[in-house]
Amino acid sequence: MFKALIEKLKADPKKIVFTEGTDPRILEASARLLTSNFLTPVLIGNVDDVKAAANAAGYNINGAIIVDPADYDEMDAMVETMVELRKGKMTPDQCREALSKGNYFGTMLVKMGKADCLLGGATYSTADTVRPALQLIKTKPGNKIVSSCFILVREGVTGGNELLAMGDCAINIKPTEDELVEIGIEVAKCAQTFGIDPKVAYLSYSTLGSGKGEDVDKVRNACAKAKELAPDLAIDGELQFDAAVSPTVAKTKCPESKVAGQANTFIFPDINAGNIGYKIAQRLGGFAAYGPILCGLNAPINDLSRGCDAEEVYSMAIITAALA
């Protein structure tokens, strides 16, 4: 998967903002990215501090762009643009204060076209990465929410990789019926970016009416709406997980389904199920999990775990840039 993404980026190199430019994990990943020519790191922080941190850790970041909010020569224009974007919700002084922080400043670099995408969260919380994105980058036309997707990768038995997509496992705690519709379509689009031909299963404890209840109705209705809005996608539900992935079970429970038994893109009814589900696949199923990949924004903005290592930063940087 990463070989294909790197080839894509080599044909159209990108600039990626890292909001925590002095973090050793960011610097290690940046040094590794700079050994190739497909992705240029834009490191936020004091120039001397960033260079000193890199030298102290032994990382060569020659070729990286280092930008300090404290002496950015286009700050006045950035403040003016942010005031306009916030539409009376923040004063110029409040905007200037927010832009002194790496998360807001980095997001505005993307908004103003100075970079293609952003990866943050090595020290910021998820909320501190997502909030500026919602306020400044905003959701794509027709989208009302930001959701998330995990891409799961496992070496296949006969060679090659087995790829799955799962959502929403990180952002929306208890999505409404209409939010599940948007989540399903956005996760399918994300899956396509990474070479998955999405066969989308809306998951439940019921398979096509075998169970009853409010939660079943919500998933069933969301699936029906998603089919109407995206007739080109293979979507079915509500499906139990065994019916979604096992051809044998699918033949018994829903033989007419074009998705059951071969699903590779899974839409969970809420964050409880989603978070548990992807971690079971990761820890017991032997899948490597990449994400959360944020879906629904006008530009690629992604969040790291604060417990991430440099390998995760490197991988997520490639994934984020591939979405640009």
Rosetta blueprint (number, residue, H / E / L):
1 M L
2 F H
3 K H
4 A H
5 L H
6 I H
7 E H
8 K H
9 L H
10 K H
11 A H
12 D L
13 P L
14 K E
15 K E
16 I E
17 V E
18 F E
19 T L
20 E L
21 G L
22 T L
23 D L
24 P H
25 R H
26 I H
27 L H
28 E H
29 A H
30 S H
31 A H
32 R H
33 L H
34 L L
35 T L
36 S L
37 N L
38 F L
39 L E
40 T E
41 P E
42 V E
43 L E
44 I E
45 G L
46 N L
47 V H
48 D H
49 D H
50 V H
51 K H
52 A H
53 A H
54 A H
55 N H
56 A H
57 A H
58 G L
59 Y L
60 N L
61 I L
62 N L
63 G L
64 A L
65 I E
66 I E
67 V E
68 D L
69 P H
70 A H
71 D H
72 Y L
73 D L
74 E L
75 M H
76 D H
77 A H
78 M H
79 V H
80 E H
81 T H
82 M H
83 V H
84 E H
85 L H
86 R H
87 K L
88 G L
89 K L
90 M L
91 T L
92 P H
93 D H
94 Q H
95 C H
96 R H
97 E H
98 A H
99 L L
100 S L
101 K L
102 G H
103 N H
104 Y H
105 F H
106 G H
107 T H
108 M H
109 L H
110 V H
111 K H
112 M L
113 G L
114 K L
115 A L
116 D L
117 C E
118 L E
119 L E
120 G E
121 G L
122 A L
123 T L
124 Y L
125 S L
126 T H
127 A H
128 D H
129 T H
130 V H
131 R H
132 P H
133 A H
134 L H
135 Q H
136 L H
137 I H
138 K L
139 T E
140 K L
141 P L
142 G L
143 N L
144 K L
145 I L
146 V L
147 S E
148 S E
149 C E
150 F E
151 I E
152 L E
153 V E
154 R E
155 E E
156 G L
157 V L
158 T L
159 G L
160 G L
161 N E
162 E E
163 L E
164 L E
165 A E
166 M E
167 G E
168 D L
169 C L
170 A L
171 I L
172 N L
173 I L
174 K L
175 P L
176 T L
177 E H
178 D H
179 E H
180 L H
181 V H
182 E H
183 I H
184 G H
185 I H
186 E H
187 V H
188 A H
189 K H
190 C H
191 A H
192 Q H
193 T H
194 F L
195 G L
196 I L
197 D L
198 P L
199 K E
200 V E
201 A E
202 Y E
203 L E
204 S L
205 Y L
206 S L
207 T L
208 L L
209 G L
210 S L
211 G L
212 K L
213 G L
214 E H
215 D H
216 V H
217 D H
218 K H
219 V H
220 R H
221 N H
222 A H
223 C H
224 A H
225 K H
226 A H
227 K H
228 E H
229 L H
230 A L
231 P L
232 D L
233 L L
234 A E
235 I E
236 D E
237 G E
238 E E
239 L E
240 Q L
241 F H
242 D H
243 A H
244 A H
245 V H
246 S L
247 P H
248 T H
249 V H
250 A H
251 K H
252 T H
253 K H
254 C L
255 P L
256 E L
257 S L
258 K L
259 V L
260 A L
261 G L
262 Q L
263 A L
264 N L
265 T E
266 F E
267 I E
268 F L
269 P L
270 D L
271 I H
272 N H
273 A H
274 G H
275 N H
276 I H
277 G H
278 Y H
279 K H
280 I H
281 A H
282 Q H
283 R H
284 L L
285 G L
286 G L
287 F L
288 A E
289 A E
290 Y E
291 G E
292 P E
293 I E
294 L E
295 C E
296 G L
297 L E
298 N L
299 A L
300 P L
301 I E
302 N E
303 D E
304 L L
305 S L
306 R L
307 G L
308 C L
309 D L
310 A H
311 E H
312 E H
313 V H
314 Y H
315 S H
316 M H
317 A H
318 I H
319 I H
320 T H
321 A H
322 A H
323 L L
324 A L
